[in-house]
Amino acid sequence: MAEIVNLRLARKRRRRDGAEERAAENRVRHGRTAEEKARLSLARELEEKRLAGHSRRDDPTGPE
């Protein structure tokens, strides 16, 4: 005898499996490694320091 399958649950399972596969592909395609994140963070900090060094005010956080 054939196994009885609940079609609603089978569709949900198939959709969920497809979503997991797409998520895995997107993680590979768009993800960044810890090294890349650290390098970008360091570059951002250096750029902020360079920009702050070119400020014409004594206190860059104060009013004016």
N, C-alpha and C positions, 0 to 999 in steps of 0.2 A: 504494500500500500504506500501511497505517496504521503509525504509529510505535509501537514496542514500549515500554511504560512499566513500570518496576519499581514496583509499587504500594506497597511498603514505603517506598521513597525518596520517592515522591510524597506519602504521608501525613506523613512526617517534614518535608518541605519545607513543606507546608501548615500544619502545627502550628507550625513555626518562624516562618513569615511572620505567623501570627496572634499569636504571642507578641511579635514585634517591634512590631506595630501596637498591642497593648495597652500595651506598655512606653512607646511614644511618647505615647499618650493619658495615661498616668499621669504622665509627666514634665511634661506641660503642666498637668495638673490639680493635682499636688502639689508641683511644683518651686518653688523660690524663686530670685529673682534675686540677683545679687551685692550689690546695693544693700539688699535686704531682709535678707540675712544680716548685712551690716555694721551695719545699724540695730539688729537684734536683739542683736548682740554688744555694741554700745555701751550699749544699754539694760540688758543683763545686768550689765555692768561697773559702771554707775552704781548699780544696785540693790544690788550687793555692797558698794560703797563706802558707800552710805547705811546699810545694815545694820551694817557694821563701825563706823560712826560712832556708833551707838546702843549699842555694847557697853559693859558696865559694868566690864570688866577692862582693865588696862593693856596686857597682851599677849594678844591674842585667840588666838594659837597655843599658848600655854603651858598647863600643867596647872592645874586648879581647877574 
